[in-house]
Amino acid sequence: MSYAAEYTRSLQDRENFWLDQASKLDWFVQPEKALSVDDQGLYRWFKGGKLNTAYLALDYHVANGRAEQAALIYDSPVTGRKITYTYRELLDQVARFAGVLSKLGVVKGDRVIIYMPMIPQTLVAMLACARLGAIHSVVFGGFSSHELAIRIDDAKPKVMVTASGGLEIQKVIPYKPMVDASIEEAVHKPEHVVVYQRDFVEAPMQEGRDLDWEALEADATPHGWVELDATDPLYILYTSGTTGKPKGVVRDNGGHAVALTYSMRAIYGVKPGEVYWAASDVGWVVGHSYIVYAPLLFGCTTILYEGKPVKTPDAGAFWRVMAEHRVSVFFTAPTAIRAIKKEDPEGKLAGQYNLSALRYIFLAGEHCDIPTYEWVNNILKKPVIDHWWQTESGWPMLTNPAGTELLPVPPGSAGVPVCGYDIQILSPSGEELGPHAEGAVGIRLPLAPGCLPSLWQNDENFKQSYLTLYPGYYASGDGGYKDENGYVTITGRMDDIINVAGHRLSTTEMEEAVAGHPAVAECAVIGVADAMKGQIPIGFVVLKDGVTIGDEELERELVQLVRTKVGPVAAFKQAIVVKRLPKTRSGKILRKIMRAMADGTPFQPPSTIEDMSVLGELEERIQPNNPPKA
């Protein structure tokens, strides 16, 4: 079936389309109806169906011919270790750790916070929770103790699971002191903390509360799966940058399993038994969906990579992993590609590896600028697919559906709507806009399966945050436009639209122009306050390694690039060379912080920031020596 036919059916015959997708799973009780509405007026998927996500990801495959297939490859250049787990071996570990949690009193509906690095035990803990029907909440390892305390008080976990520490290239990050401080700060106190001791850092243990993972596991009895309703929660994932009461995105079991299984076939074009690698972190939604659940649900081999795209040991790290493990489909963030491009501008390291198994490269997490897209496309000579989704959606909403029909999507576009998503571009008053008119990206309700049904114990905040701005639509918070062929371009968060002398302009378009300069590795353009024009744009650029060009010459060339590609109306007159851009640990540039710095307004660095020292470097460059040019 063509993409157009499949997409049309997904909207016009939604009920039967999704029941067909659901029938591909091994339910304990098949759902009789796909879509329903709950007592709060919120949409729910596959009510009445009964299943268990861990069973589908492990037990089902062991019983149906994949017991000795590799399920998980752990590749850790920071520790020098590589371990492969078959489906049978991974099931044994998950069942045993489910027994550990059960013995500690964890039952269906209890919450378990997991604060772990990229190690196999993290996946085991997640799947063990899913096996019991406990609701896991993974918090990115390295988050501050204060942010962890906020999540403890919101989720109220019975048990926390952590490791003694993580490695950032060669830097040891002890986790346990942050866990201890977070529990001390939190009002809610978990009954136990299970600690996996790593050999390079030993965690202090509090008698009576803290328990050793390996000692518990050695004495554990394997636990079977628990039958769950499709609408039972699988996990809570807190949105990044949260202040005050966090938004806990809830993922259900049924819609999640159906959507992710469908996505592996229709979107990623991968086959059961192949190796699929999402180079992300399990602390983020990409890691939940495409390191842990989707590959295992679909019977693939997934890679858990404890390392960086560069410096572990060099900018060929990703290519080495792909060649060594015969990766068929690869998924990462544009930020990772830009980091590789900065250190290896000509892409010479990629030529040292056999990447013949690789079919597709998928990019997501932020807008992929055209120069980055073209660079990786030219280096690898493989289809590069930019696609768009959010923590809230849990899986893609825009893509080029490689598994259905590879479309001629133009560079810079995130593609076409995924089946089940009726995506429209809206005016401020909520009217649907025509081709090339930029507006807010909204999704006509109902959302597809797999999307958040609500926020954790806060239906009203869910409605207020996402459903009230444009009645009948989910407000994504992103801006964009469609072309005459229906291809959608995401231009960035709506607050990245700046108003220059009455002209509404996208800083993303300016970034596209700046990134096209041969000396620029990555960049950010922000709008800063200006008494005459309201706002004016300023560019911040990081140069490629080995590039030598004078700041004034570079600025002159970048100004001309923006004038040529965006127009004089952009009023782009200043470009500042910096060593680094402030980013979250997931690679998103903190433009809001940069705007506050440039405007001289107070700001609070988010808990997700990768490195606080970069803020000091930026402040020196922005103020007072570099006031915006009028």
N, C-alpha and C positions, 0 to 999 in steps of 0.2 A: 504493500500500500504506500502511495506517495505521502510526503509530509502534509500536503494541503488536504488530502482526503482524511488522513488520520486526525489532523488538528480540527477540521470541521466537525468530524464525528464526536470528538472529545467535548465540544461545546453544545452541539445540537442533540446528542444522545448521551449526555454525561453519565446517566445512571448505568446503562449497559456497557459503555466504554470502560468504566472503572471496575465494574463487576467482572468483565473479561480479564482485566489486568490482575484483579484479586484472585481469580481462579487459578493463576499460575503458582500460587503459594500453597503450602501444605497446612491448611487450617485444621484445627481440632473441630471447630464448628464453622461451616461456611456462612458468611454474611448473606442474608437474603435481600438486603437493601444497601445501596452504596451511601447515599446522602440523606441526612436527617437534620433536624433542628432541635437543640436541647431546651431546657426550661428557661435559660437565659437568652434565648433567641440567637444562639450561636450555632454555626454549622459544625456537624460531626460526621466522620466517615466510618462506614462499615459497622455501625452499631449492631450488636447481636452476634457478630463474629467473634470467635475465640481462637487464640494463638499464643505463641511465645516467641519473641524475637531471637533469643539465644538458641532455642531449639531449631529455628529455621536457619540460623547462621552456622550451626555446628552439628547437632544430632542428626538432622535431616541428611546432611551430606555424608556423614559417617555411615549411615544406614543405606545410602544410595550410591555407593561406588567411589566416594572421594576420601575415604579414611586415610589413605597413604599419600594423598596429594598434599603438597605444601599449602598451608593456609596462611602462614605468617612468616615473613623473612625479616628478622631484626638485623639491621646493618648500622653499626655505630662506629664511625671513624674517630669519634672523640675518645672511645675506650679501646678501640681496636678489636671489637668483638662482632662476630656474625653468627646468628643462630637461626635455624629453620625449624618451624613447628608444623607438623602435619595436622590435618583436621582432627585426627584421633588424639594426638598429643595435646592440642589446644583444648579440645573438649575435656580431656582428663583434668587439665589444670583448672579450667573454669568450673567444672563440677566440684572439684576439691575446694576451691576458694569459696564457692557458694555454700559449701558445708561449713567453712570457717565463719562466714557471716551469719548463717543460720544458727550456729552454736552461740553466737554473740547476741542472739535475740532478734535479728533482722528478719522481718516478714514483709509480705506484699504491702505496698503503700508507704513503708518506711523510707526515709531519705538517707543517702550515703554520699558524703562529699569526698571526692577524689582529687588530691593535690599532688600530682605526680609528674615526673619527666617522661621523655619519650622512650619508655622501656616496655617490654612485653607484659610486665605485671600490671601496667595501666590498662591495657586491653582486657586482661584477665579479670580485673576488678570490675570494669564496666559490664562485661558480659555476664559475670557472676551476679551482679545486681539484676540485670535483665532476666536471668534465669529464675530468680526468686520473685520477680515482680516488684523489687525495691526500686526506688527512683534515684538514679545517680545524678549528681551534679559535679561535673569536672570543672575545676578551677585551674586556670593556667599556672603551671609551676613557676614560681618567682613573683607572683602577685604579692603586693604588700600585705602585711598582717591585718591592717585596718580594713582593706577591701575584702579579705577573706572573712573577717569577723562580720561584716555586713551580710555576706552570703550565708554564714552560719546562722545568724539570727533570722534570716528570711526562710531558709530551707528547713532549719531545725533538724539536722541530721542525728540519727541514733549513733552512727559510727562514722569516723573519718578514716580515710586510707591515704597514707603518704609514703614517701621514700626519704632516706636520710639526706639526699641531695641530688643535684643535677650538675651537668657540665656545660658551660658556654665556651666552646672551643677548648681552652685550657683552664678557664676560670671555674673553680668549684663554688657552687651556690648551695649552702646548707638550707634545707627546707624546714627541718624540724623546729628550729628556733622561731620561724615565722608562724608555724602552726601553733606552738605554745603561746606566743604573744596574741594570736588571734583568738584563741579559746579564752585567754585571760580577759581580753577586751569584751568578748561577746557575752550577752545575757544568757543565751542558750548554751548549755554545756553538753557536748556529746558524751555518751557513756564510755566509749572506747576510741583509741587511736591505734590503728594497725600500721606498723612501720616496717617497710622493706629496707633493710640495711644494705647499702652499696659499699663495695670494698675500698673506695677512696675517701669516704667520709662517714664517720660514725655518729649516729643521732643519740642525744641524751634521752633517757627513758624515764617517765614518771610512773612510779610503782602504783599498781592498781588500775591505772587508766590506760597506759601505753602497753601494747602487745607486739611481739616480734612476729612478722609475717611467716618466716620460715618455720619457726617453732609451732605456730598454729597449724600451718599447712601439713606438717609432718604427722600431726595427730588428728587430722580432719577426716570425716567420712564424706564421700562424694554425695552431692545433693542433686535430685532430679529437677526437671523444669516444672514450673507452676503455670497452670492454665490461666490466661488473662483475657479480659475483654479487650476488643480492638480499641476502645476509647480510654483504656487505662493509660496513665502516663508512663513513658519509658524513661525520660530524663528531663531535667531543667538545665538550661544553659543561659547564664546571665549575660546580657548585652554588655559590650565593652564600654569603658568610659562612664560607668554608672556612678552617680553621686546620690547621697540620701538613700531612699528605698529603691533597690535595684529592680529592673525589669527581668523577671525570670521567664524566658521563653520556654513554653511547655511543648514537648513532642509526644504524640500518642504512639501506641504500638502498631495499630492496624494500618492507618494511613501512611505512616512512615515506612513500614515494610513494603507496602505495595508501591509507593512512589519511588523508593530507592531501587527496588528490583527492576521496575520499568525503566528507570533512567539509565541503568547500565546497558541495557539493550538498545533503547531508542536514541539516547543522547550520546553516550560514549562509544558505542559501537564495539564493545568488548565482548568476548566470548567466555563462557565458563571454562575454567582451567587455565586461562591466560593470566599473566602477571600485570596487575594494575597498580600504579603508584601515584598517590597524592602526596606531594612534598609539602606537608603542612604540619600542624601540631594538633594533638587530640584535645587541647584546650579550646580550640576554635571549632566552629560548626563544620568546616571542611574536614577536619580530623574525625569528628563524630561520624559524619555521613560517608566519607570516601576513604578513610584509612580503616575504620572499624566496621561499620555496618554494611554498606552497600557491597563491597567486594566479597565479604563472607556470605551474605544473603544470596549472592549470585554464583557462588562457587568458584571465585577467582582466588589467586594468590595475592595478598596485599603486602606492601613493604612498609615497615616502621623504621624510619631513618632518624637516627640521633646525630645530627650534624647540621651544618650550614651549607648554603650554595657556594660559599667561598671560604678559604682559610681552613678547610678540613679535608685535604691539606691545601687545595688550590681551587681555581675557578673551573676546574674540570670535574669537580666532585659529583655533580648530577649526572654528567655523561658517563662517568665510571659506574655509578649504580645502575643506570639504564642498560649499559652494555653487559655488565656482569650478571645481572639477574634477568636479562631478556625481557625488558618491560615492553608491553604492547601499547599501552595508553598511559600518558603522563599528564599530571595536573599540578600546576603550581601558580604562584602569584606573579604578576608583572614585576613586582619589586625584586623578586629573586632573579629574574632574567636581567634586570637592569644592574644588579650587583655583579653578576657574571660578566656582563658587557663592559662594565667599568674596569674590571681587572684584566679582561681578555678581549679588548675591543675588536680584534679581527676574528675572534672565535676559533683560534688555532687549536685549542685544547680539544674541541669537539671532534676534530679530524683524527684524533689519536684513538678513538673508540669505535667499535662496531655497533652501530645503532640500527641495524637492519630489521630488528624485530619491532621497532617503534612505528606505529601507524599515525597517531594523532598526538598533538600537544594542546591541552586545554589550559586557558588562563582565566583567572577570576580573583576577586578580592578587592579590586579597584579597577578603574578604567585603564585599559591597555592603550597607550599612545601608539600612533602609527609607526614611528621610528623603532620602537621596541618590537612591535609586531613584525615589521619587515626584517629586522636584524635576526631574530630567531628563525624566521622563515627562510632567510637566505643561508643561514648557517646549517640548519638541519635538513632543509629541502623536504619538509613534511608539512601536512596541513596544520596550521595554527588556528585554534578556535577560541576566540574571546567569548565568554558567556557571563551572564549576570544573575546573581541571586543574593540572598541575605541570610543572616542568622535566623530571622523570623521564618523564612520560607523553608530552610533546611535542605533544599535542592534547587537546581536551576529553574529560572523563570524565563530567561531568554537564552538561546543557544543556536548553533548550527547543528542540527540533529544528525550527527555522523552515522548513527546506527539505523536511521530511517532513510534519509536522503541528504547527501552532502550538497548544500546550496551555494550559489555564488555570492556569498555575503561579502560586502566590501570591507576593506580594512577600516578599523575604527568603530564598526558597528558590533553590537553584542548579539546580533542575529534576529531570529524570529521567536514569537512566543512558544514556549513549551506546551505540549498538549495539556489542556485543563486550565490554562491561564488566559483570560480575556484581558489583554493589556492595552490600555488606552492612554493617550496623551491629553491631559486635562488643562483647561484654562483656570485662572484663580477662582472663577465662579462654578467650576465643575463641569463645564461643557467640553465635549470631545472635540479635539482639534484635528485639522487635516494634515496632509503631508508637509513636512519641513517646518511646521510650526512648533516651536519649542514650548514645553510646559511641564507640568508635574506628571510623573509616571504613576498611574493608578491601575489597580487590577479590579475589574468588575467582580463582585461577589457572586457565587461562593469561590473561595480560594480552592486550589487543587488539593488532593490528599497530600499529607506530609507537612503542610504548613502548620504553623502554630494554631491550635484551636482557641487559645487564650493565653494569658499570663498566669504564673503560679499564684493561685489563691487571690486573683485580682481581676475579675471580669470587667469591672467598671474602668479600670485603668487601661485595659486592652481596648475597650470600645473608644475611650477618649483619645488614646494615642494613635489608633490606626483607622477607626471607622467613622469618625464624626466629621472630619474636615471635608470629605467628599462623600456624602450619603450614597450608599449603594456600592462604594468602592473601598478597597484597601489602599491607604495612602502610603506609598513606599518611602517617601522623603527624598527620592531622587528625581532629577530632571532629565528630560530627553526629548527626542523627536523621532518620527517615523519618516522614511522616504516613500516614494510613490510605489515601491515594491513591497512595502510592509516591513522592511528591515529597520530595527530600532537601534538608535544610538543613545547611550546613556552619557549625559554630559557632566554628571557629578551630583553631589548633594545639592539640594535646592538652596542651601545657604552659601554655595560656591558661585552663585549668580551675583554679579556685581552691577551696580548702577552707575555708569559713567556719564555724567551730564544728561541724564534722562534716558540713556541707552542701556538696556538690559543685555549684558554680555556674559558669556560663559568663560570662566578662567580655564576650563579644560581645553577650549579651542586655542587659547594662547599658549598653554603648556604644550600642545601638539606642535605648534610652530617653534617654540624654543627648543624642544627635544629634538627637532630635526637638524639642529646645528651639529656638525661633525665633532665638535669638542665636548659636547654635553653628554654626560652619562645619565643624569636624572635631574629633574627640576620640579619646582612648585611655583605657581603664580597665585598671589593672593590680592584681594582688594583691600586697600587701606583708606582710612578717612581722609577727605580732602575738602577744605573749606570752599573751594571754587566749584569743583565738579561732583561733589558728593563722595565719590570713591575713585581712586585710580589704581591700576595694577602695578605690582612690583614682582619681578621674577627672582627666584633664588635658584642657583645652578650649582651642581656638583660636576666637576670636570672628570673626564676619563683619565685613567692613570697614564702618565707619560706625556700628556698634552701640555704644551707651553703656548700661551697666548696672553697678551696683556689685557687687564680688566677693561680698560676703556675701549680697546679694539673689539673685544668680545661683546661688550654692551652695545656698541654701535651696530654690530652685525645682527644681534638679537632683536634690537629695536626695528631694524629694517625687515627682518623675517616676519615679525608680528604685523608690521604695517602692510606687508605684501599679502599675507595669508588671512589676516583678520580684518585689516583696514585701519586707517588713521584714527577712526572713531574710538579704537581701543585705548588710545592715549598711553600706550606702553612706552615708558621712557627710562626705566631703571632696571638693571639686572645686577644682582649681588652674588659674587662667587663665595660659596661656603664649602667647608670640608664635608659636612654631613647635613642631612635634613632630619628633623625630629620625627620619629615614627613610633607607632605602637609595635608591640612584639609580633603582631601579625603582618607588619609591613605597611600599614596605612599611614600616610603622611598627615601630621597633626597641623592642618592648615588653620584651624580655629585658634590654636595657641600662637601660631605665627602672626595672625591678624591682631591678636591682643597685644603682642609685643610691639608690632609696628604702630599700633594706635595708642600705645602707652596705657592700656587699661589692665586692671588686675585679672589674673587667671590662676586657675588651679591645675597643676600638671596631673594628668590622669594616671591611674594606677597601671594602665597598660603601656606606658611609655617604655621604650626599649632601653634608653640610656639618658639619664637626667643631665649628664655633663654637656650634651649637645645644646641644651637651652642656654647655658652660659656662653658658649661659643657664638650662638646666634645673637644674643643680646648685644655682644660687642660689635657685631656687624650691622645691626639694625639701628641702634640708638646709643649715643646721640650723634655718632659720626656720620650716619647715613640717613638724614631726614629725607622723606619722600620728595621727589622733584615735582614741582607744579607743572 
